[in-house]
Amino acid sequence: MPSTNGQFGNKTIWIGIAVGVAVGVGIALSRRGTRTRWDSARELGQRVASKSGDLGDAARDIVDRVRTIYEESRKVVEDAGDLWERGRKLVGA
């Protein structure tokens, strides 16, 4: 028959281990530090800066496309104006 002192000793060891782990986790979490809004903003700035080459290329591509659309639109308007003038001359107005 097992003695009660042996079982009590095992429980005491496991309780001690559990308390030690809980204290260790608590200390680790308390020393981890919290992030402030400034830390988050700094991280965002660093991420944007690291991707700035990609952002610049994308912006340049968009500007080139807008420039092309503007030039083509200007040509269409000039052609429409020329057609309007010719139409007025043909009608005799």
C-alpha positions as CSV (number, residue, x, y, z in Angstrom):
1,M,0.0,0.0,0.0
2,P,1.5,3.4,-1.0
3,S,2.2,5.8,1.8
4,T,0.4,9.1,1.8
5,N,3.6,11.0,2.3
6,G,4.8,9.9,-1.2
7,Q,1.6,11.0,-2.9
8,F,1.6,14.3,-1.0
9,G,5.2,14.9,-1.9
10,N,4.5,14.4,-5.7
11,K,1.6,16.8,-5.5
12,T,3.7,19.4,-3.7
13,I,6.4,19.1,-6.4
14,W,3.8,19.6,-9.2
15,I,2.2,22.5,-7.4
16,G,5.7,24.1,-7.0
17,I,6.4,23.6,-10.7
18,A,3.1,25.1,-11.7
19,V,3.7,28.1,-9.4
20,G,7.2,28.6,-10.8
21,V,5.9,28.4,-14.4
22,A,3.2,30.9,-13.6
23,V,5.6,33.3,-12.0
24,G,8.1,33.0,-14.9
25,V,5.4,33.6,-17.5
26,G,4.1,36.6,-15.6
27,I,7.6,38.1,-15.4
28,A,8.2,37.5,-19.1
29,L,5.0,39.2,-20.0
30,S,5.5,42.2,-17.8
31,R,9.0,42.8,-19.3
32,R,7.8,42.5,-22.8
33,G,6.7,46.1,-22.9
34,T,3.7,47.7,-24.5
35,R,3.5,49.3,-27.9
36,T,2.4,52.9,-28.0
37,R,0.7,54.7,-30.9
38,W,4.1,56.3,-31.7
39,D,5.7,52.9,-32.0
40,S,2.9,51.8,-34.4
41,A,3.3,55.0,-36.4
42,R,7.0,54.5,-36.6
43,E,6.6,51.0,-37.9
44,L,4.1,52.1,-40.5
45,G,6.5,54.8,-41.6
46,Q,9.3,52.3,-41.9
47,R,7.1,49.9,-43.9
48,V,6.1,52.7,-46.3
49,A,9.7,53.8,-46.6
50,S,10.9,50.2,-47.4
51,K,8.2,50.0,-50.1
52,S,8.8,53.5,-51.4
53,G,10.5,52.2,-54.6
54,D,7.4,50.2,-55.4
55,L,5.1,53.1,-54.5
56,G,7.2,55.5,-56.7
57,D,7.0,53.1,-59.6
58,A,3.3,52.7,-59.3
59,A,2.7,56.5,-59.0
60,R,4.9,57.1,-62.1
61,D,2.9,54.5,-64.0
62,I,-0.3,56.1,-63.0
63,V,0.9,59.6,-64.0
64,D,2.1,58.2,-67.4
65,R,-1.3,56.7,-68.0
66,V,-3.1,59.9,-67.1
67,R,-0.7,61.9,-69.3
68,T,-1.5,59.5,-72.2
69,I,-5.3,59.8,-71.6
70,Y,-5.0,63.6,-71.5
71,E,-3.0,63.8,-74.7
72,E,-5.4,61.5,-76.5
73,S,-8.4,63.4,-75.2
74,R,-6.9,66.7,-76.3
75,K,-6.5,65.2,-79.8
76,V,-10.1,64.1,-79.9
77,V,-11.3,67.5,-78.9
78,E,-9.1,69.2,-81.5
79,D,-10.5,66.8,-84.2
80,A,-14.0,67.4,-83.0
81,G,-13.4,71.2,-83.3
82,D,-12.0,70.8,-86.8
83,L,-15.1,68.7,-87.8
84,W,-17.4,71.3,-86.4
85,E,-15.7,74.0,-88.4
86,R,-15.9,72.0,-91.6
87,G,-19.5,71.1,-91.0
88,R,-20.4,74.8,-90.5
89,K,-18.6,75.7,-93.8
90,L,-20.4,73.0,-95.6
91,V,-23.8,74.2,-94.3
92,G,-22.9,77.8,-95.1
93,A,-23.3,79.2,-91.7
